[in-house]
Amino acid sequence: MALRMWASSTANALKLSSSVSKSHLSPFSISRCFSTVLEGLKYANSHEWVKHEGSVATIGITAHAQDHLGEVVFVELPEENTSVSKEKSFGAVESVKATSEILSPISGEIIEVNKKLTESPGLINSSPYEDGWMIKVKPSSPAELESLMGPLLKGFYKESCPLAEEIVKHNVEVAVLKDPRMAASLLRLQFHDCFVLGCDASVLLDTHGDMLSEKQATPNVNSLRGFEVIDYIKYLLEDACPLTVSCSDILAMAARDSVFLRGGPWWEVLLGRRDSLKASFAGANQFIPAPNSSLDSLIINFKQQGLSIQDLIALSGAHTIGKARCLSFKQRIVQPNIEQTFYVDEFKRHSTFRRVLRSQCKDSSRDNELSPLDIKTPAYFDNHYYINLLEGKGLLISDNVLVTEDHEGEIFRKVWEYAVDQDLFFLDFVESMLKMGNINVLTGIEGEIRENCRFVNV
């Protein structure tokens, strides 16, 4: 559809401004700022909704889309018993503001069109989710239905807390300016949250009563950081919009902003998560990948979260920023040198790298000493992590196994692609972050919006 809205802001003023542009018959590309979320609906980025019941999927446009179009005066719909393809136009809507194509979120056969819209196109304005539906389709691909987004939305707080994303962005920026390492810490917080019970801010809960905090689990204790930054952001958001913005959404926004502030990609974060009522100490010990994981165990671990090998490779690139303790990679530097490199190490750079690490972590008294995960550009989010892997200079065992234990060569080929094409890495990283951010989320009336991220509401 033919609208585009963007926000520009300054951190000091913390004000949003938006502009709308229109172009004749262009796909709808506005950020998905839905103000209405209905049970049973799924959404496409192009702002159409789908309701799947039995063998039939009903398709229409969202309330937010019709609101930006304005008064609808004409609707062009296809013929029944014709086919439609995913992300291809099946009709158009003309309003007092613009004429816009409608894209189909799925492929299939059109079995019914809403003939009422011919006489009463305004039904799209007055009843977009009921009387204003457009077509009914017999889907041809179940996978396309699964790929549609649930009730997590872009711009979820546009009406209820319009400055939410700006408040998070500004305070993450301040925190990273004070401590550049904080960017990696905030990104890691979301990883460690999503891999346990799902992206529900369970990692932020303190021990209380019989509930043992995930912060005390082996992968997190004396390692995970950034909690105070999240606490302060939550304090500001509670002052601006009480009991509105979830702690889990703060984690998602903070992770995105941290990546962008270190030179990485920016993306629209899907929002609308709610916070869990419990933590899982056992789950944190079981599901968070260990720094000495084998490739097979990493693949299994990611698969348990609904993530693919492609996601594993792309998300591992988060190790282009941040540091690790000697305790996390000591096994790598004391074990026999069985690692593989993909170049002739004529000047012994690989063995020199290992000797440097050994000198830094020579005994247990230095277990908490830190080394950069990316030795080349530790302060920047870029693709040098993958170049390091090809040279045998990944810091953690779980990094190096992406190439040393990939006997089929599939993973190595992707590592090589990322090493030579940073834009490709950024594109895939964003896609995998969005996918990870949807793991077992709580929405609707599930969970709660915590007043304090450390404790369940009384």
N, C-alpha and C positions, 0 to 999 in steps of 0.2 A: 504494500500500500504506500501512498505517496506522501508520507510525512516524515520529517526528521527533527528530532529535538535533542539538543545537547545542553549541558550545563557548563558554565565557566565561572570561576570563583577566585577569590584571593583568600589566603589563609588568615590574614589579619582581620578582614571585614567579616569573614564567615558568612557571605551572602551568596545566594544562587541567582543566576540569571539564565534565561532560556530563550532560544529562538526557534522559530518554526519555518521550514522551507518547504515548498511544494513544487512538484514536477509532474507533468502530465503522464499518466499511466506508468508510473514507476512503482516497484514493490515497496510495501510499507516497511520502514526500517527504524521506526521509533523505538527507543529503549522500552522494554516491557514494564511499564509503570502501572500495572493493573491495580485498580482500587477495589475490585470485587473478585473474590476467590470463591468458587462454588465447588461443592463436593462432586467428585466423579469426572471433572473436566481436566483435560491436558491441553498444553499450549505449544504453539510454534513460535519461533523467534519473529516471524512475520506478522504476529499478532492475531492469528486465527485460533479458535478453540475447537476441541474435538471431544465428543462424548460417545464412548464406545459401549454399546449395549447388545449383547448377543453377537450376531453376525453383521450388525449395522453400526456405522459410525456417522454421527450427525456433526456437521461443520458449520460454523458461523464466525463472526468477528467479535472481538471483546468489547466490553463497555467502554474501556479507555480508548479503543480505536474509534468507535463511533463518536465519542465525545470530541476527539480532535478533528474528525471529519466535519462535524457540524451537521446541520439538517440534511438528511439523505433525500434526494428528489428522484433518483432513478437507479434501478438495479438491473444489471445484465447477467443472466444466469444461463448455464449450458442446457443442452437437451438431455432428457432422461435416456438411459441405456447407452450412454457413451462412457468412454474411459477418461480418467484423470490421472496425472502423474504428480508425484511428490515435488513440491516447490515450483510447480508450473501453474500458470494462470488458468482459472476456470471461469472467471467472470470479472465484472467491474462494478464499482459503486460510484455514483456521481452525487456529489453534495454541493452545497452552496459555495464551498471553498475549493474543492478539487475533484478530479476524477482519478480513481485509484484502482489498480488491479487487485484481485483477491487471489492469493496463492493457496494451493491445496497442501495441507500438512502431510497427507498420505496419498498413496496410489490405490486405484481400485475402479470399480464400476459404479457409475452414478445410477442409483435405482429410484431416486425421487428428488424433485426440486420443490422449493417452497413457492408455489404459484401465487400465494397471497402477496408476496413482495412486488409483484407486477402492478397490482392495484394500490397497495399500501406500503411503499418503500420505507415510510417512517417507522414501521415496526422494528427496523434495525436500531433506531434511536430509543424507542420506548420499551423494547423487550428483546435486547440482543441475544440473551441466552435461552429464550423460550420461543415466543411467536416469531422472532426475527431470525431464526435459523435459515440457512441457505440451501444446503444440499445434504442428502443422505447417500452414503457410499458403502458398498460392500468391499472391505479392505482386501487387498491382494498380498500384503506383507505384514504379518504380526510384528516383525522387528521394527518396522517404521512406527507403529503405535508405541512400542516400548521406548523408542528414542525420544518421544515427545516429553516435554517438561511438565512436571507436576506443579503443585502450588507454590514452589519457590519462584520468585519473580524478580525481575530487575526493577529498581525503583520502588520497592515494596513500601517504603516509608515516605513516599512523596507527599502524601496528604497528612499522615499521622505524626510524622517527625521529619519535616522537609530538610533540616540541616544535619541529619544523622550522618550521612556519608562524609559531609564536609568536616564535621567535628572529629570523626575518626581519622580522616586524612591529615588534618592539621596536627593532631596530637601524636600520631605516628611519626610525622615529619620531625616534630620537636624531639621526640625520643631518639630517633635515628641520628639526628644532628649531634645530640649529646653523646650517644654511644652507637657508632656505626654497626657494631656487631648485633645490635638489637633487631635489625631488619631480619637477619637469619633466625634469631630467636623467636620472633613473632610468627614467621612462616612455619617454623618447626612446631609451634604450639598447635596450629591447625592440623598438621599431619598427625601428631600424637593424640589429638582429640578424636579425629574422624576414624582412626584405626581401631578404636576400642568399642564403644557402644554405638558409634556413628557420630555425625557432626552435631553434637548436642551440648557442648560446653561442659561435659562431665569432668574433663581434665582440670577445670578451674575450681572444682569443689574442694574445700578443706575437709579434713577428718572431723566428723561430728557424730557423737553417739556411737552406734554400731557400724557406721559407714566409714571405711578406710579410704583415704584419698588416693587417687591415681598418682598424685605427686610423689608418693612414697614408693612407688613401684620401681624396680631396678632400672628400667630405661629412662626414668625421669628424675630420680632423686639426685640432688646435687648437680643436676645437669640442665633440666628444663628451666627456662627463665622468661621474663617478660610479664609476669603476673601483675606487677605493680602498674605497668603501663595500661593493661586492660582494666584494672581497677579504677584508674583515674578517668579513663574514657567513659566507663560505665557511670561514674559519679557525675560527670558533666551531662551525659545523656539523661540520667534520671532527673537532673535539675531542669533540663529543657523539655523532656517528654516522659513523665513518670510511667514506669511499667509498660513501656512501648517497644523499645529496641532490645532484642535478646542478646545475651552474652555470646551465644553461638554465631549470631550474625556479626557481632563485633570482631570475633576471631577471623571470620571469612574476609571482612573488609580490611582488617589490619594486615592479613597475609598478602592480599592483593597490593595494598599501598606500599608495603615493605619491598616487594619485588620491583615495583615501578620506581621507587626512590633510589634503588641501586642500579638503575639503568635497564631493567627488564621490561617486559611487556605490560600493558595495562589492559584490563578487561572489565566488562560489566559483571558485577557479582550478583548472582541470584540470591534473593533474600526472602525472609519469611519463616526462618527456623524458629523453633522454640527450645527452651532449655530443659534438660533432663532433671529428674527428681532424684537421681542416684548416680553413684560413681561405681567403677569396677576395677578395684586393685588387681584382682586376678586377671581380668581381661587385658589390662595394661601390660602385665608381665607376659601374657600369652601372645598377643596379636601385634605389638609394635616390633618391627623388624630389628634384629640385633645387628650391631656393626660388624660382627664376624659371620653373618649369615652366608650360607651357600646359595648358589643361583637357584637351585631347585626349591629351597625353602623360601626364597624371596618370591618366586613365581607362585607357589602355593599360598603364601601369605597375602599377596595381592589378589589372587583369585578369590580368596575368602571374603574380600571386600567388594567383589564384583568388578575388579580392575584387571585389565589385560596385561600381556607382556609389553605391548606398546606403551601403556600407562606407566609400567614399571620403569622403562627406559627413560621416558620423558620426565617423570617426577623425580627420578634420581638426579636429574640436572639441577635440582634445588641445592645440591651440594657445591654449586659454583660459588656460594657465599657461606660464611660461617666458619666456625672452628670446632675442633674436637679435642677431647682430653687424651693424653697419652694412654690412659687406661682403655680407651676405645679402640686403639689401633696397635697396641703393644704386641699382640699376637702376630700381626702382619710383619713386624720388623725383626722378630726373634725366630720365626719359623724358617726352615730351609728355603732358599730362593728358587721357588718353582714357578714363579710368575712369568708370563709370556708378554713380549712386546712385539710390535708390528713394524719395527725398523731395525737397522743394524746399529747397535749401541757402541759405535766405534770409540766414543770418548768416555764410556762407562758412566753416563749420566744417571742411569737407573740405579746402579750400585752406589753411586755417590749420594743419590736421594735417600737411599735406605740408611747409609752411614750417618747422614745428617739427622735423620729421625732417631737412630739408635743413640746418638750423642745427647739428644734432647731428652730422651726417655730411658736413660740407662739403668735406673733402679726405681723401686716402688715409691721412693720419696718424691718422685716427679710425676706421679700418676695423674695429678690434676693440672699439669702444664698443658698449654693449648698450642695447637698447630693449625694453620689454615687448611680447610678442606680443598681449596684450589690454590696451589702454590704460586700460580702465575698472576692471576688478577683477583686476589681474595676479597677486594672491596666492591667488585662489580658483578652484577648478574649478567653473565654472558655464556658463551658456549665453550670456554676453555676447559671446563670440567671434562668434556669428551676428548679433547686433545690430550689432556693428562692421562686419561685411560689408555689411549693408544700408545702412549709412551711409558706405560707401566707406573705412572705417578699418581694414581688414585690413592687417597690417604687410607681409606677403610677397606677391609677385606670385602665388604659387601658392595663396594664400588668396583673393585678390580675384577670380581667374578663375572661382571657383565661381559667381559671379553675373554677371561682366562678359562671359564667353564662353559662357554657357548660353543658346543661341539658342532652344532648345525650351521652356525655362521649367520643366523637371522638377526640376532641381537648385535653382533659385530657390525653388520652392514648398516644398521640404524645408527649405531654410535658413530660410525664413519660419516654418515650423512649429516648428523648434527655437528660434527667437528668441522665440516666444511661449509655448512649452511646455517648460520645463526637464526635467520628468519624462520626456517623450517622448525628448528628447535622451539623457538618462541611460540609459534602457532600450535604445535603439538602440546607444549607445556600448558598453555591456557586451556586447551580442550580437556586435558587430563585433570587439571585443577577444578574445572567446572564439574567434571564427572565425580571426582573425589568428594567435592563439596555437597554432593547429593546422597552420600552414604547414610542410610537409615535416619534420615532427618525426621524431626518431630514437627508437625504442622497442625493448623486448625486449633482444636481444643486439647491436643496432646501436650504433655509437659506443662511448662509455665514460662512466664517472662520473669526472670529473677530480678529482685531489687538490688541484690548484692551478688556478684558472680561467684563468691566463695561459699555461699550458703543457699540452701533451699528456702523459699519463703515460708514464714511461720503461718 
